[in-house]
Amino acid sequence: PSGVKSLFDNMPRFKQNGTIIGAFGSNTIKAVEQAGLELVIKAPEPKAPSMVAALEQYLLTIIKKK
């Protein structure tokens, strides 16, 4: 949650505009969603117990789309 707060403290006019956002942990996920941001990469999840695994899954889906 502190990362989301820091983002808006430092960039109060931040617009996502396609920026890919990832979060680790239920509190941070909730903070991102409450801030109205689109959360693309979430961890931990059953298939992605770590942020590294979540990033790998995301990148593999991008590669498959090409």
Biopython code that builds the backbone (N, CA, C, O; Angstrom):
import numpy as np
from Bio.PDB.StructureBuilder import StructureBuilder

atoms = [
    (1, "PRO", "N", (0.807, -1.212, 0.000)),
    (1, "PRO", "CA", (0.000, 0.000, 0.000)),
    (1, "PRO", "C", (0.845, 1.269, 0.000)),
    (1, "PRO", "O", (0.432, 2.284, -0.561)),
    (2, "SER", "N", (2.017, 1.226, 0.619)),
    (2, "SER", "CA", (2.858, 2.426, 0.677)),
    (2, "SER", "C", (3.373, 2.803, -0.707)),
    (2, "SER", "O", (3.605, 3.982, -0.977)),
    (3, "GLY", "N", (3.552, 1.828, -1.581)),
    (3, "GLY", "CA", (3.990, 2.122, -2.942)),
    (3, "GLY", "C", (2.937, 2.889, -3.726)),
    (3, "GLY", "O", (3.266, 3.784, -4.505)),
    (4, "VAL", "N", (1.678, 2.541, -3.523)),
    (4, "VAL", "CA", (0.580, 3.246, -4.193)),
    (4, "VAL", "C", (0.493, 4.666, -3.665)),
    (4, "VAL", "O", (0.333, 5.612, -4.436)),
    (5, "LYS", "N", (0.599, 4.818, -2.351)),
    (5, "LYS", "CA", (0.570, 6.153, -1.743)),
    (5, "LYS", "C", (1.732, 6.991, -2.259)),
    (5, "LYS", "O", (1.555, 8.160, -2.600)),
    (6, "SER", "N", (2.906, 6.401, -2.315)),
    (6, "SER", "CA", (4.091, 7.109, -2.791)),
    (6, "SER", "C", (3.931, 7.546, -4.247)),
    (6, "SER", "O", (4.334, 8.648, -4.618)),
    (7, "LEU", "N", (3.346, 6.681, -5.063)),
    (7, "LEU", "CA", (3.117, 7.025, -6.465)),
    (7, "LEU", "C", (2.311, 8.315, -6.579)),
    (7, "LEU", "O", (2.687, 9.226, -7.317)),
    (8, "PHE", "N", (1.203, 8.387, -5.845)),
    (8, "PHE", "CA", (0.339, 9.563, -5.947)),
    (8, "PHE", "C", (0.879, 10.762, -5.167)),
    (8, "PHE", "O", (0.572, 11.905, -5.506)),
    (9, "ASP", "N", (1.672, 10.516, -4.139)),
    (9, "ASP", "CA", (2.329, 11.633, -3.441)),
    (9, "ASP", "C", (3.343, 12.317, -4.363)),
    (9, "ASP", "O", (3.454, 13.543, -4.380)),
    (10, "ASN", "N", (4.073, 11.513, -5.123)),
    (10, "ASN", "CA", (5.120, 12.038, -5.994)),
    (10, "ASN", "C", (4.622, 12.454, -7.373)),
    (10, "ASN", "O", (5.228, 13.294, -8.038)),
    (11, "MET", "N", (3.520, 11.859, -7.787)),
    (11, "MET", "CA", (2.955, 12.162, -9.107)),
    (11, "MET", "C", (1.438, 12.306, -8.967)),
    (11, "MET", "O", (0.699, 11.439, -9.432)),
    (12, "PRO", "N", (0.964, 13.372, -8.341)),
    (12, "PRO", "CA", (-0.463, 13.500, -8.037)),
    (12, "PRO", "C", (-1.376, 13.460, -9.265)),
    (12, "PRO", "O", (-2.560, 13.149, -9.137)),
    (13, "ARG", "N", (-0.858, 13.764, -10.424)),
    (13, "ARG", "CA", (-1.683, 13.752, -11.642)),
    (13, "ARG", "C", (-1.450, 12.488, -12.472)),
    (13, "ARG", "O", (-1.746, 12.461, -13.667)),
    (14, "PHE", "N", (-0.926, 11.456, -11.843)),
    (14, "PHE", "CA", (-0.609, 10.219, -12.551)),
    (14, "PHE", "C", (-1.837, 9.662, -13.258)),
    (14, "PHE", "O", (-2.907, 9.519, -12.665)),
    (15, "LYS", "N", (-1.661, 9.353, -14.531)),
    (15, "LYS", "CA", (-2.669, 8.659, -15.333)),
    (15, "LYS", "C", (-2.019, 7.376, -15.826)),
    (15, "LYS", "O", (-0.880, 7.392, -16.294)),
    (16, "GLN", "N", (-2.725, 6.289, -15.725)),
    (16, "GLN", "CA", (-2.141, 4.996, -16.062)),
    (16, "GLN", "C", (-1.772, 4.906, -17.548)),
    (16, "GLN", "O", (-0.673, 4.465, -17.884)),
    (17, "ASN", "N", (-2.655, 5.310, -18.413)),
    (17, "ASN", "CA", (-2.364, 5.371, -19.857)),
    (17, "ASN", "C", (-1.568, 4.178, -20.380)),
    (17, "ASN", "O", (-0.584, 4.352, -21.099)),
    (18, "GLY", "N", (-1.989, 2.986, -20.024)),
    (18, "GLY", "CA", (-1.328, 1.795, -20.541)),
    (18, "GLY", "C", (-0.164, 1.280, -19.719)),
    (18, "GLY", "O", (0.409, 0.243, -20.053)),
    (19, "THR", "N", (0.200, 1.976, -18.654)),
    (19, "THR", "CA", (1.280, 1.494, -17.791)),
    (19, "THR", "C", (0.843, 0.184, -17.140)),
    (19, "THR", "O", (-0.233, 0.111, -16.546)),
    (20, "ILE", "N", (1.666, -0.831, -17.250)),
    (20, "ILE", "CA", (1.368, -2.131, -16.652)),
    (20, "ILE", "C", (1.726, -2.067, -15.175)),
    (20, "ILE", "O", (2.847, -1.715, -14.808)),
    (21, "ILE", "N", (0.758, -2.411, -14.336)),
    (21, "ILE", "CA", (0.972, -2.364, -12.890)),
    (21, "ILE", "C", (0.830, -3.766, -12.313)),
    (21, "ILE", "O", (-0.095, -4.505, -12.650)),
    (22, "GLY", "N", (1.759, -4.113, -11.444)),
    (22, "GLY", "CA", (1.722, -5.375, -10.735)),
    (22, "GLY", "C", (1.773, -5.122, -9.242)),
    (22, "GLY", "O", (2.289, -4.099, -8.791)),
    (23, "ALA", "N", (1.233, -6.062, -8.476)),
    (23, "ALA", "CA", (1.228, -5.914, -7.022)),
    (23, "ALA", "C", (1.415, -7.274, -6.367)),
    (23, "ALA", "O", (0.979, -8.303, -6.882)),
    (24, "PHE", "N", (2.074, -7.247, -5.219)),
    (24, "PHE", "CA", (2.292, -8.458, -4.439)),
    (24, "PHE", "C", (1.626, -8.290, -3.081)),
    (24, "PHE", "O", (1.929, -7.353, -2.341)),
    (25, "GLY", "N", (0.724, -9.198, -2.763)),
    (25, "GLY", "CA", (0.067, -9.192, -1.462)),
    (25, "GLY", "C", (-1.319, -8.578, -1.514)),
    (25, "GLY", "O", (-1.586, -7.658, -2.287)),
    (26, "SER", "N", (-2.194, -9.110, -0.674)),
    (26, "SER", "CA", (-3.599, -8.703, -0.707)),
    (26, "SER", "C", (-3.807, -7.234, -0.355)),
    (26, "SER", "O", (-4.673, -6.584, -0.939)),
    (27, "ASN", "N", (-3.042, -6.704, 0.576)),
    (27, "ASN", "CA", (-3.212, -5.290, 0.939)),
    (27, "ASN", "C", (-2.789, -4.360, -0.194)),
    (27, "ASN", "O", (-3.449, -3.354, -0.452)),
    (28, "THR", "N", (-1.706, -4.689, -0.861)),
    (28, "THR", "CA", (-1.255, -3.860, -1.979)),
    (28, "THR", "C", (-2.212, -3.986, -3.156)),
    (28, "THR", "O", (-2.514, -2.993, -3.818)),
    (29, "ILE", "N", (-2.687, -5.184, -3.419)),
    (29, "ILE", "CA", (-3.676, -5.386, -4.481)),
    (29, "ILE", "C", (-4.911, -4.539, -4.208)),
    (29, "ILE", "O", (-5.426, -3.871, -5.105)),
    (30, "LYS", "N", (-5.380, -4.570, -2.976)),
    (30, "LYS", "CA", (-6.550, -3.773, -2.602)),
    (30, "LYS", "C", (-6.277, -2.278, -2.780)),
    (30, "LYS", "O", (-7.140, -1.552, -3.272)),
    (31, "ALA", "N", (-5.105, -1.816, -2.390)),
    (31, "ALA", "CA", (-4.755, -0.394, -2.515)),
    (31, "ALA", "C", (-4.719, 0.042, -3.977)),
    (31, "ALA", "O", (-5.181, 1.132, -4.313)),
    (32, "VAL", "N", (-4.178, -0.798, -4.836)),
    (32, "VAL", "CA", (-4.130, -0.480, -6.267)),
    (32, "VAL", "C", (-5.547, -0.371, -6.820)),
    (32, "VAL", "O", (-5.866, 0.578, -7.537)),
    (33, "GLU", "N", (-6.386, -1.331, -6.491)),
    (33, "GLU", "CA", (-7.764, -1.328, -6.982)),
    (33, "GLU", "C", (-8.547, -0.141, -6.430)),
    (33, "GLU", "O", (-9.316, 0.484, -7.161)),
    (34, "GLN", "N", (-8.362, 0.176, -5.152)),
    (34, "GLN", "CA", (-9.060, 1.320, -4.555)),
    (34, "GLN", "C", (-8.610, 2.642, -5.167)),
    (34, "GLN", "O", (-9.365, 3.614, -5.170)),
    (35, "ALA", "N", (-7.398, 2.681, -5.678)),
    (35, "ALA", "CA", (-6.889, 3.891, -6.327)),
    (35, "ALA", "C", (-7.433, 4.037, -7.745)),
    (35, "ALA", "O", (-7.172, 5.033, -8.420)),
    (36, "GLY", "N", (-8.193, 3.035, -8.191)),
    (36, "GLY", "CA", (-8.782, 3.096, -9.520)),
    (36, "GLY", "C", (-7.832, 2.718, -10.640)),
    (36, "GLY", "O", (-8.066, 3.054, -11.801)),
    (37, "LEU", "N", (-6.767, 2.024, -10.293)),
    (37, "LEU", "CA", (-5.789, 1.606, -11.293)),
    (37, "LEU", "C", (-6.116, 0.202, -11.785)),
    (37, "LEU", "O", (-6.682, -0.609, -11.052)),
    (38, "GLU", "N", (-5.755, -0.070, -13.028)),
    (38, "GLU", "CA", (-5.943, -1.407, -13.567)),
    (38, "GLU", "C", (-4.751, -2.258, -13.158)),
    (38, "GLU", "O", (-3.609, -1.951, -13.501)),
    (39, "LEU", "N", (-5.022, -3.310, -12.434)),
    (39, "LEU", "CA", (-3.971, -4.207, -11.961)),
    (39, "LEU", "C", (-3.851, -5.374, -12.930)),
    (39, "LEU", "O", (-4.807, -6.125, -13.122)),
    (40, "VAL", "N", (-2.698, -5.527, -13.533)),
    (40, "VAL", "CA", (-2.489, -6.541, -14.556)),
    (40, "VAL", "C", (-1.779, -7.771, -13.994)),
    (40, "VAL", "O", (-2.100, -8.896, -14.375)),
    (41, "ILE", "N", (-0.831, -7.570, -13.102)),
    (41, "ILE", "CA", (-0.018, -8.666, -12.574)),
    (41, "ILE", "C", (-0.253, -8.765, -11.071)),
    (41, "ILE", "O", (0.009, -7.823, -10.323)),
    (42, "LYS", "N", (-0.760, -9.939, -10.637)),
    (42, "LYS", "CA", (-1.059, -10.148, -9.216)),
    (42, "LYS", "C", (-0.276, -11.340, -8.685)),
    (42, "LYS", "O", (-0.124, -12.356, -9.363)),
    (43, "ALA", "N", (0.210, -11.199, -7.478)),
    (43, "ALA", "CA", (0.878, -12.306, -6.793)),
    (43, "ALA", "C", (0.692, -12.096, -5.291)),
    (43, "ALA", "O", (0.541, -10.950, -4.868)),
    (44, "PRO", "N", (0.697, -13.106, -4.496)),
    (44, "PRO", "CA", (0.763, -14.507, -4.880)),
    (44, "PRO", "C", (-0.606, -15.033, -5.320)),
    (44, "PRO", "O", (-1.653, -14.581, -4.855)),
    (45, "GLU", "N", (-0.554, -15.987, -6.218)),
    (45, "GLU", "CA", (-1.724, -16.718, -6.682)),
    (45, "GLU", "C", (-1.300, -18.171, -6.843)),
    (45, "GLU", "O", (-0.103, -18.460, -6.874)),
    (46, "PRO", "N", (-2.255, -19.090, -6.944)),
    (46, "PRO", "CA", (-1.880, -20.506, -7.032)),
    (46, "PRO", "C", (-0.839, -20.812, -8.118)),
    (46, "PRO", "O", (0.089, -21.588, -7.889)),
    (47, "LYS", "N", (-0.998, -20.200, -9.300)),
    (47, "LYS", "CA", (-0.045, -20.471, -10.381)),
    (47, "LYS", "C", (1.142, -19.519, -10.366)),
    (47, "LYS", "O", (2.081, -19.676, -11.147)),
    (48, "ALA", "N", (1.099, -18.539, -9.483)),
    (48, "ALA", "CA", (2.194, -17.562, -9.391)),
    (48, "ALA", "C", (2.436, -17.220, -7.922)),
    (48, "ALA", "O", (1.986, -16.178, -7.445)),
    (49, "PRO", "N", (3.145, -18.091, -7.206)),
    (49, "PRO", "CA", (3.360, -17.852, -5.781)),
    (49, "PRO", "C", (4.344, -16.725, -5.473)),
    (49, "PRO", "O", (4.450, -16.279, -4.331)),
    (50, "SER", "N", (5.057, -16.273, -6.496)),
    (50, "SER", "CA", (6.017, -15.180, -6.308)),
    (50, "SER", "C", (5.801, -14.138, -7.397)),
    (50, "SER", "O", (5.137, -14.410, -8.397)),
    (51, "MET", "N", (6.358, -12.949, -7.206)),
    (51, "MET", "CA", (6.256, -11.916, -8.236)),
    (51, "MET", "C", (7.036, -12.332, -9.481)),
    (51, "MET", "O", (6.633, -12.014, -10.600)),
    (52, "VAL", "N", (8.138, -13.035, -9.295)),
    (52, "VAL", "CA", (8.910, -13.514, -10.446)),
    (52, "VAL", "C", (8.049, -14.448, -11.295)),
    (52, "VAL", "O", (8.036, -14.334, -12.521)),
    (53, "ALA", "N", (7.339, -15.361, -10.660)),
    (53, "ALA", "CA", (6.466, -16.285, -11.391)),
    (53, "ALA", "C", (5.321, -15.532, -12.066)),
    (53, "ALA", "O", (4.941, -15.864, -13.189)),
    (54, "ALA", "N", (4.772, -14.530, -11.399)),
    (54, "ALA", "CA", (3.685, -13.737, -11.983)),
    (54, "ALA", "C", (4.177, -12.966, -13.204)),
    (54, "ALA", "O", (3.478, -12.889, -14.215)),
    (55, "LEU", "N", (5.368, -12.401, -13.113)),
    (55, "LEU", "CA", (5.947, -11.689, -14.260)),
    (55, "LEU", "C", (6.213, -12.651, -15.417)),
    (55, "LEU", "O", (5.970, -12.318, -16.577)),
    (56, "GLU", "N", (6.704, -13.826, -15.101)),
    (56, "GLU", "CA", (6.957, -14.824, -16.140)),
    (56, "GLU", "C", (5.662, -15.186, -16.859)),
    (56, "GLU", "O", (5.633, -15.251, -18.088)),
    (57, "GLN", "N", (4.595, -15.422, -16.104)),
    (57, "GLN", "CA", (3.303, -15.743, -16.716)),
    (57, "GLN", "C", (2.821, -14.606, -17.602)),
    (57, "GLN", "O", (2.340, -14.841, -18.710)),
    (58, "TYR", "N", (2.947, -13.385, -17.125)),
    (58, "TYR", "CA", (2.521, -12.226, -17.905)),
    (58, "TYR", "C", (3.311, -12.147, -19.210)),
    (58, "TYR", "O", (2.726, -11.981, -20.280)),
    (59, "LEU", "N", (4.622, -12.265, -19.127)),
    (59, "LEU", "CA", (5.456, -12.172, -20.327)),
    (59, "LEU", "C", (5.162, -13.301, -21.311)),
    (59, "LEU", "O", (5.178, -13.086, -22.523)),
    (60, "LEU", "N", (4.897, -14.489, -20.802)),
    (60, "LEU", "CA", (4.553, -15.602, -21.689)),
    (60, "LEU", "C", (3.236, -15.350, -22.409)),
    (60, "LEU", "O", (3.103, -15.719, -23.575)),
    (61, "THR", "N", (2.264, -14.735, -21.753)),
    (61, "THR", "CA", (0.995, -14.422, -22.426)),
    (61, "THR", "C", (1.204, -13.364, -23.506)),
    (61, "THR", "O", (0.552, -13.409, -24.550)),
    (62, "ILE", "N", (2.098, -12.422, -23.268)),
    (62, "ILE", "CA", (2.399, -11.396, -24.270)),
    (62, "ILE", "C", (3.059, -12.039, -25.491)),
    (62, "ILE", "O", (2.715, -11.719, -26.629)),
    (63, "ILE", "N", (3.998, -12.935, -25.253)),
    (63, "ILE", "CA", (4.700, -13.613, -26.347)),
    (63, "ILE", "C", (3.717, -14.444, -27.173)),
    (63, "ILE", "O", (3.797, -14.459, -28.401)),
    (64, "LYS", "N", (2.793, -15.133, -26.508)),
    (64, "LYS", "CA", (1.825, -15.982, -27.208)),
    (64, "LYS", "C", (0.878, -15.163, -28.075)),
    (64, "LYS", "O", (0.377, -15.665, -29.081)),
    (65, "LYS", "N", (0.627, -13.917, -27.706)),
    (65, "LYS", "CA", (-0.285, -13.067, -28.475)),
    (65, "LYS", "C", (0.331, -12.589, -29.781)),
    (65, "LYS", "O", (-0.384, -12.148, -30.681)),
    (66, "LYS", "N", (1.649, -12.673, -29.890)),
    (66, "LYS", "CA", (2.334, -12.169, -31.100)),
    (66, "LYS", "C", (2.350, -13.181, -32.200)),
    (66, "LYS", "O", (2.885, -12.914, -33.276)),
]
sb = StructureBuilder()
sb.init_structure("model")
sb.init_model(0)
sb.init_chain("A")
sb.init_seg("    ")
for serial, (resi, resn, name, xyz) in enumerate(atoms, 1):
    if name == "N":
        sb.init_residue(resn, " ", resi, " ")
    sb.init_atom(name, np.array(xyz, "f"), 0.0, 1.0, " ", f" {name:<3s}", serial, name[0])
structure = sb.get_structure()
